[in-house]
Amino acid sequence: MPLGPYTPAQIAVAVGGGFLLVKTIGWWSWMGPVPIVAWVLTVWAVRRPKIKGRAPMHAALGWMLLAWQPRGGRIGGQAARDRAPHPLLGGFTIENAPRPGPVPATAPSRAARRRAVRVPGPNPAAGRPSRRRRAQPAAPAAPAVPVGPVSGVQQLLALTSQDGGVQ
């Protein structure tokens, strides 16, 4: 090709501009060679242009692909769409809930028993010793209810203690 090599942008402008000039010859024929010179200068001007560091064809392709993309983008090649809202329903079950009735008496905690037995010493601020209180006997503890092993590990430990160890 004369005066070549040509870039893809130059070829596109030459073909598109030539087609446009041929189809609109009735409109510009009175201007003489001015449109043809403008067409040749345009082909020469696009020889190495950059649009933000990109060639015009790649920039045009990027804009075209951007316009073609779905609004939400793509996920795995598919158009990303929001799912329709729906109510989230659920429930729960309470197992082994205590039955309403009399509250069983529990034995006082170790800390509570210590507090009951503690006797205050002399009070130096008062200047005289305080009276000593007698510890009152703790209330009788409720009979212990045997509780079986709950977890699998507890069951295995109970079995080994009954059999006398691992064999």
Disulfide bonds with the S-S distance in Angstrom:
none
